[in-house]
Amino acid sequence: VALLATGGLLPVTMVFVRAFETSQVAGLFAAGLSLATPANLVAQSVNQVLIPHFARMREGAAHLIRRSHSRVFLVTLVGFSVFFGALTLLAPWILRVFYGDQYLGGALSMQLMLIAVFFMSVMSAPAAYLVAIGRQGLYAKIWLVATILGTLVMLVASPLAGQWGAIAGFMVGACGGSIAVIVCGLSIAPASSADA
């Protein structure tokens, strides 16, 4: 459920942009979206690698898995900050290289999407940690609520503000859900671990 929710919010944004914007604006948005999406796939790959790492540590002392989680979270936070910071700054240049000068109008929407995807990427370690300690239900509920809230914002704001309403909904869902997962991941101890 969580994977469907996190993966589904981004394409839904495109649907709302296409429904409430001109084909030209939708095309500019689609160009930025197509370049922002692969960055999100990197984070999903990191998440899949971290789940077995944390699960293997679950039988040990609780402080060891929490220390590993904190260390991995810090490393991914720094790494993704550099990666997405560079992509955000270079967004106009990237659009020019891949699509030409006529698509530079999509730079701001691409930058906003990259900021939201950054938050989704930073939550990869806390999300993997929650799944590994058996709190996948909490993770799924957070993202289900975040996706519903984001979609509701799109429903209300897109008819009024077009692509900016759709982006606002995506940012509400992506950033809100990610921050909630990060807070839970950093504050919840593994219930079944034996402290040494």
C-alpha positions as CSV (number, residue, x, y, z in Angstrom):
1,V,0.0,0.0,0.0
2,A,2.8,2.4,0.9
3,L,4.7,1.7,-2.3
4,L,1.6,2.2,-4.4
5,A,0.8,5.5,-2.5
6,T,4.3,6.9,-2.8
7,G,4.7,5.8,-6.4
8,G,1.2,7.0,-7.4
9,L,1.3,10.6,-6.2
10,L,3.7,11.7,-8.9
11,P,1.7,10.4,-11.9
12,V,-1.5,11.8,-10.4
13,T,0.0,15.2,-10.4
14,M,0.5,14.9,-14.2
15,V,-3.2,13.9,-14.6
16,F,-4.3,17.1,-12.8
17,V,-1.9,19.3,-14.8
18,R,-3.2,17.8,-18.1
19,A,-6.8,18.2,-17.0
20,F,-6.6,21.9,-15.9
21,E,-3.9,23.4,-18.0
22,T,-3.2,24.1,-21.7
23,S,-1.4,21.4,-23.7
24,Q,1.6,23.7,-23.9
25,V,1.9,24.1,-20.1
26,A,1.2,20.3,-19.7
27,G,4.0,19.6,-22.1
28,L,6.5,21.8,-20.2
29,F,5.4,20.2,-17.0
30,A,5.8,16.7,-18.5
31,A,9.3,17.4,-19.6
32,G,10.3,18.4,-16.0
33,L,8.5,15.4,-14.6
34,S,10.2,13.0,-16.9
35,L,13.6,14.3,-15.6
36,A,12.6,14.4,-11.9
37,T,11.2,10.8,-11.8
38,P,14.5,8.9,-12.3
39,A,15.9,10.6,-9.2
40,N,13.1,9.1,-7.2
41,L,14.0,5.7,-8.5
42,V,17.4,6.0,-6.9
43,A,15.8,6.5,-3.5
44,Q,13.5,3.5,-4.0
45,S,16.6,1.4,-4.8
46,V,18.3,2.6,-1.6
47,N,15.2,1.7,0.4
48,Q,15.2,-1.8,-1.0
49,V,18.9,-2.3,-0.1
50,L,18.4,-1.0,3.5
51,I,15.4,-3.2,4.5
52,P,17.5,-6.4,4.6
53,H,20.4,-4.5,6.3
54,F,18.1,-3.4,9.2
55,A,16.2,-6.6,9.3
56,R,19.4,-8.6,9.8
57,M,20.2,-6.4,12.8
58,R,16.8,-6.7,14.4
59,E,17.7,-9.7,16.6
60,G,20.5,-7.8,18.2
61,A,20.5,-5.0,20.8
62,A,18.0,-2.2,20.1
63,H,20.7,0.5,20.5
64,L,22.8,-1.1,17.7
65,I,20.0,-1.0,15.1
66,R,19.0,2.5,16.1
67,R,22.7,3.6,15.9
68,S,23.0,2.1,12.4
69,H,19.7,3.7,11.4
70,S,20.9,7.2,12.6
71,R,24.2,6.8,10.8
72,V,22.6,5.7,7.6
73,F,20.0,8.4,7.8
74,L,22.7,11.1,8.2
75,V,24.7,9.7,5.3
76,T,21.7,9.6,3.0
77,L,20.5,13.0,4.1
78,V,23.9,14.5,3.2
79,G,24.2,12.5,0.0
80,F,20.7,13.3,-1.2
81,S,21.1,17.0,-0.2
82,V,24.1,17.3,-2.5
83,F,22.5,15.3,-5.3
84,F,19.1,17.0,-5.4
85,G,20.7,20.4,-4.6
86,A,22.8,20.1,-7.8
87,L,19.8,18.8,-9.9
88,T,17.7,21.7,-8.7
89,L,20.3,24.3,-9.5
90,L,21.0,22.7,-12.9
91,A,17.4,22.2,-13.8
92,P,17.3,24.9,-16.5
93,W,20.5,23.6,-18.1
94,I,19.3,19.9,-17.9
95,L,16.0,20.9,-19.7
96,R,18.0,22.8,-22.3
97,V,20.2,19.8,-23.0
98,F,17.4,17.2,-23.2
99,Y,14.6,19.2,-24.8
100,G,16.0,22.5,-26.0
101,D,15.4,26.2,-25.1
102,Q,11.6,26.0,-25.8
103,Y,11.2,23.9,-22.6
104,L,12.9,26.3,-20.2
105,G,9.5,27.4,-19.1
106,G,9.2,24.1,-17.2
107,A,12.3,24.8,-15.0
108,L,10.4,26.1,-12.0
109,S,7.9,23.3,-11.9
110,M,10.8,20.8,-12.3
111,Q,12.7,22.4,-9.4
112,L,9.6,22.3,-7.1
113,M,9.1,18.6,-8.1
114,L,12.7,17.9,-7.3
115,I,12.4,19.5,-3.8
116,A,9.4,17.2,-3.1
117,V,11.2,14.2,-4.4
118,F,14.2,15.1,-2.2
119,F,12.0,14.7,0.8
120,M,10.7,11.4,-0.5
121,S,14.3,10.3,-1.0
122,V,15.5,11.4,2.5
123,M,12.9,9.1,4.1
124,S,14.4,6.0,2.5
125,A,16.4,5.0,5.6
126,P,13.5,5.7,8.1
127,A,11.1,3.9,5.8
128,A,13.3,0.8,5.6
129,Y,13.9,0.9,9.3
130,L,10.1,1.0,10.0
131,V,9.5,-1.9,7.7
132,A,12.4,-3.9,9.2
133,I,11.2,-3.5,12.8
134,G,7.6,-4.6,11.8
135,R,6.0,-1.2,11.6
136,Q,5.2,-1.4,7.9
137,G,1.5,-0.9,8.8
138,L,2.3,2.6,10.3
139,Y,4.4,3.4,7.2
140,A,1.5,2.4,4.9
141,K,-1.0,4.4,6.9
142,I,1.2,7.5,6.8
143,W,1.5,7.4,3.1
144,L,-2.1,6.5,2.5
145,V,-3.1,9.6,4.4
146,A,-0.5,11.7,2.7
147,T,-1.6,10.6,-0.7
148,I,-5.3,11.3,0.1
149,L,-4.4,14.8,1.5
150,G,-2.2,15.6,-1.5
151,T,-4.9,14.4,-4.0
152,L,-7.6,16.5,-2.1
153,V,-5.4,19.6,-2.4
154,M,-5.0,18.9,-6.1
155,L,-8.8,18.5,-6.5
156,V,-9.4,21.9,-4.9
157,A,-6.4,23.8,-6.1
158,S,-5.9,22.6,-9.7
159,P,-9.1,24.0,-11.1
160,L,-8.1,27.4,-9.6
161,A,-4.4,27.5,-10.1
162,G,-3.7,24.8,-12.8
163,Q,-0.2,23.2,-12.6
164,W,0.6,25.2,-9.4
165,G,-2.4,23.7,-7.7
166,A,-1.3,20.2,-8.8
167,I,2.3,20.9,-7.6
168,A,1.0,22.2,-4.3
169,G,-0.9,19.0,-3.7
170,F,2.1,16.9,-4.6
171,M,4.3,18.9,-2.2
172,V,1.7,18.6,0.6
173,G,1.5,14.8,0.1
174,A,5.2,14.1,-0.6
175,C,6.7,16.5,2.0
176,G,4.1,15.8,4.7
177,G,4.2,12.0,4.3
178,S,8.0,12.0,4.2
179,I,8.4,14.2,7.3
180,A,6.0,12.0,9.2
181,V,7.9,8.9,8.2
182,I,11.2,10.5,9.2
183,V,9.9,11.6,12.6
184,C,8.4,8.1,13.3
185,G,11.6,6.4,12.1
186,L,13.8,8.4,14.3
187,S,11.6,8.2,17.4
188,I,10.2,4.6,17.4
189,A,12.4,1.9,19.0
190,P,12.3,-1.8,17.8
191,A,9.7,-3.5,20.0
192,S,11.1,-7.0,19.9
193,S,14.9,-6.2,20.2
194,A,16.7,-7.2,23.3
195,D,18.8,-4.3,24.8
196,A,22.3,-5.2,25.7
